[in-house]
């Protein structure tokens, strides 16, 4: 097999910059600085159409773009062949490759996919297909079980799409034998990744201190942390997207004076989230820091999460992640200072989504699960049940007194 290149380029642009492939059909792939196989133009056209069809949800778009791009990288750059020649055995080869991609394909940081050069968007040479923070410490990239399941699910949908378009004849994922050797089944309830009460207390208190010392910058940080926790929001529900623009007016009272927050979440589903008294006070503080009235008026179009500079709301999830990460980092520093080094080290693994998980996990201890389910936008109570630790705690309590001798 030929030597893999040291710098595979990004094949597909961001949601905001990607052109409609149905209106602007692919005539050439010369803009991609790689050797391409026969049928590359058709491969790229169908892949672009498939990815673009998921533009209704930024998170889904990014997931599908990532998995399809990884696969197309492998087909073209490693196998030197087109999508139309992929069989079951090639999927197994790709899974093995995905578990251990070349180190030159991995970066410890997220870099922009494309950069503006001489008036044109060109692939960023600093970008890499795979990202792993462990690379900094000499660790190795690992493909988690959830990532592997995502990969297989996306590819299966992609192949079904290609069958419908009569580009291929069969779905190699469906033909894959013994999928269980790749995807492990888990007995019982899967563990929800969330902050401990101590980690959340430190994170919140540190962020409150940041807001007091530099309100111009960090009152926004504090509100973001509070909204992600108390309203169970996903990061995509705080940013401006083509389908939704979070506004102050989306906080609204009903006829009985109860406040709700209207949002559009996963699957482009609109839902109302009940707003607690504490969250309402957080909103008042945030609005006061922006020179606004205590509570929003009906239909108020003021952006919810404002940009640092310029007008309008934040449209980049990367910027929200950076804000949250700063709060986590400062909390970890404070925890180490106070002697909680192990908790600080575990906080290093936390992501933005852990705040949603943490908020749900705390509330389901005290609120009816159906209420939490509807506020979280879960499709069923079974999903909400994952956050209930009572049975697990009872199981461990009953085992604590077991003796060996």
N, C-alpha and C positions, 0 to 999 in steps of 0.2 A: 504494500500500500504506500502511496506517495506521502511524503512528509507533509504534515498539516501546516498551514500558514500560521504565522505568529500573530496576525491581527485580522481576524475575520470581521468584515464591516457590518454595520446595521443594514438590514434589508428594507425595513419598513419604518416609516416616520411616525411621529406622535399623532394622537387623535386629532389635534387641532390643525396639523399641517398636512395630513394625508389627503391626497386628492381622491375624489370619487372615481373608482376604477371602472364603474359602469358607464360613466360619461367620458372619462379620459382613459381609453383603453391603452394597455401597455404595447408599445411598438418596438421597444428595445430595452435590454437590461445593461446597456453599455455604461450606465451611471454607477453600476456596482463593480468595484475594482477586483473582480475575481474571474477566473476561467469558468465558463458556464457550459453545461451539456446541451445536447440537442433537445429541443422542446422547452428550453429554459423560459422563453417568453410566455408560453402557455402556462407553465408551472407558476410563474410569477403573477400572471393575470388571475388565475383561479385562487391562488393564495391571497391576493389582495382583495378580491371580491368577498371571500369567506371572512377575512379579518374585519373588513369594512362593515359587514352586515351586523357586527356586534357593537357598533359605535353608540348605541343607546345607553350603554353602561360603561363608564371609563374603566372600572376595575375589570370587568369581563373583557373589554377590548384589549387591555394590557396583558391579561393572562393568555388570551388566544393568540395575540401577536407574538408573545414570547415563545410559546410552545411551537407554533408554526415556523417561526424564524429559526429556532434551534434545529428543527427537523430539516428545513430547507438548507441550512448551513451544512448539515451532515450529508444530505443527499448530494449536493453540488460539490462541496469542497473536500469531503472525505471519500465518498463513494464515486464521485464524478459521474453521476447519473441522474436521470429525471424521475419525477414522482410516478410516472406511468410504469416504471419497472420495479416498484417496491413490492416485495412479497413478505410473507409471514416471517421468514428467517431474517429478513433485514430489520424488522422491528426489534427482534431480540438483540441484534448487533447494536442497534441504536440505543436501546436501554442500557446495555453494557457501556457504551460510549458516554451516555449521559451521567452515569454514575461516577465516571472518572474522566472528565474532559481534559484536554491538554492544559497545562498551567498557564500557557500564553493566552488561553481563552478566558481566563478567570481574573477578576479584579476585586480588590477589597472595598472599592467605592463605586457608587453610581455616577456615571458620566453621561452627559447629553448624547443622544443618539446621533444627531446631526448638528453641524455648525454652519453659520453663514459665512461663505467665502466668495468674494468677488460677486456679491449679489445673488449667489445661488446656495441652496442648502446642500451640503455635501456630508458624507459619512465622517463622523468624528474619529480620528485615529486613536484617541484615548479610550474609546468605548470598548467594552468586552461583552460577549453574550452571557456569561455567567458571573454572578457576584457572590462573594463570600468574605465576611469580615475575618474569618479565621486565617486567611492567607497572610495577614499581617504578622501573626504569631507563628508562622511556619506550619500551620495546620493544613488539613486537606479539605477540599470541597466535598460535601456529602449531599446525596439526593435523598431527601426524606420520603417516607411512605406517602404522605399527603401530596408531595410534589409529583411523585411517580403516578399516583392515581389521577392527578390533574392532567398530567402529560398524556396518559392513555385515553382519558375521556375526551380531551380536545382533539387528539389525532383521530379517534374513532368518528367523531362528528365531522371532521374534515374529510375523511375518506368517504363517508356517506354522502357528503355534499358533492364530491368528485364523481361518485357513481350516478347521482341524479343529473349531473351535467354531462354524463356519458364520456367522461375523460378516462376513467378506469372501470374495471368490470367487477371487482370484489374489494371487500374491506379486510385488509390484512390483520387488523386488530381483532376482528371477529373470528378470524382463522387461527389466532394465537392460542396454542395449546398450553395447558397448565399455567394459566395466568397467576395462579396462587404462588408459583415460585418467584414471581416478581412482587406481588402485592400480598402482604401478610394480613390476615384477618385478626381482629382484636376481640378477645372475649370480654364481655362486660362493658362498662361505661368508659369511654375515652376521657383522658384527662384534659381539662380546659386550662389553657395557658392564661394566667392572670397574675395580678400583683397580690402580695400578701397584705393584710391590714397595715402592718408596719411600713412596708414599702410605699403604700398609697398615702399614709399619713405624712411620711417624709416628703414625698413628691409634692403633695398639696401644700404643706407648710413652706417648703423651699420656694415654690412658685409664688405663693402669697408674698413672701419676702422680696422676691425679684420684682413683683408688681409694685410694692411699696417703695422700693429704692429707685426704680426706673419705670414709672407708670406709663410714660409715652410709648414704651416698647412692650412692656410685659403685662399690662392690664389685658391686652389681647391674648397673651400666652395663658394667663390664668383662666380667662373665659373659655378658651379652646379646651383646656384640660377638664374644666368643670362640665362642659357640654358633652364631651366624649364619654365621661363617666356617668353623669346623671341622666342623660337622655339616650344613652346606649348608641350614640351615633357612629356610623362608619366614616372613615376619613373622606370618602367621596361625597358625603352628605353635607360637608362644610365648605366645599369649593364650588366655584362657578363652572358649570359645564354647559354644553349645547342643549341639554335637556332640562336643566334646572339651575336656578340662581337663588341661593339662600338669601333671604331678606329679613329685616327686623319685623316686618309685617306678618311673617310666618309664625311669630308668637302672637296668639290671639285668644281672647277670652270667649267662653260660651255665655249663654243667657243666664246661667247661674253663677257667673263670676269665676269659673274654673278656667285656668290657663292651659293651652295646648300648643305644641309646636308641630307645624306641618312640614313634612319633608318627603322627598322621593328617594327611595332606597333601591336595594338590590332587585333586579328584574323589572326596573322602571315602575315599581309599585309605590303609590302614594299612601302615606299613613300619618295618623296623628299620634303624637307622643304626649302623655300627660306630664305637665310641668309641676314639680314639687315647689313648696314655698321657698326652700333653700335655693333651688335653681332660679326662681323668680328674683330673689335677692341678688344672686350672681349676675343676672341680666341687668338689673338696676345699676349695680356698681359699674359694670362694663359700659353701659350707655352714658352714665355720668362722666366717665373718663373720656368719652368722645364728645362731650358737650351736648348731649341729647337729653330729652325729657326722660323721666324715670321709666316710663313704659311706652312701648310703641303704639302709634295710632293705627286704626284699622286701615289695612292696605299700604302701610308705610314701606316704601321701596328702598330705604337705606340698606346698603349691603351688610350682611351679617358679619363676615370676617374681612375687614378692610385691608388693603395693601399697605405696606410700609410707606411706599412712595407712589404717588399717582392716585387716580380715582378708580373706584370700583372694588370688587371683591377679589380675594385670592383665587386664582384658577389653577394653581399647581399643588398637587398632593405632596410633591417633594418638599415644598416650603412648609407645609403643615408638619410633615415628618421631622423636619429639621428643628422646628420650634419645640415639638414634644421631646425630641431627643435631648435638647439642651436642658429641659426640665429634669429628665431622667438622669442625665450626667451630673447635674448639680445635686440632685437628691442622693446619688450614689456617693459623691464626695462627702456630703454631710453624714451619711451613715457610717462611712469608714472612720471619719473623725470621732464619731461617738461609739466606736467599737463594734459596729454591726457589719463586719467585713464580708461574711458569707452572704448576707442578704444583699449587700451592695453588689457583689459579684453576680448574683442571680439576676439582679435588676439590669445588668448589662445585656441580657438576652431579650428584654422587653421590647415590644413594638407598639405602635399606636393602637392596634386592634386589641391589645391586652386591656386597654381602658374600658372598652365596650364590654369585654368578657368580665372584667372586675365589677363594673356597675351592675350587670345582670346577676352575677353570682351573689353579690351582697343583698340585692333587693329580693331575690327569690327566697331568701331566708325569712323574710317578714311579710311579703305580699303574696296574694293568690297567684299561682303560676300562670293562670289565664290572663291576668292583668299584665304581668311581665311579658308574657308571650306576645300580646298585641302591641305593647309599647316597643318591643324589640323588633317587631316585624317578622317573627318566626312563622314559618308555614304550618307548624303543628306543635302541640305541647310536648311531643317526643324530643324536639330539639331543645326546648327550654329545660326539660328534665336533665339534660346533660350537665346543667349548672347546679343541680341539687346534690350536695355531698352527704346528706343525712344517712342514706343507706350505707354508703362507703364508710362513714365514721362509725356507724353501729357495728358493721362487720368487723372493723379493726378492734373496737372495744370488746367484742365478744371473744376475740382471739388473744387479747392481751394477757389473760391469766392462764393460758395453756402452758403446760410444763413439759419438759423434755426428760427430766429425771426426777 
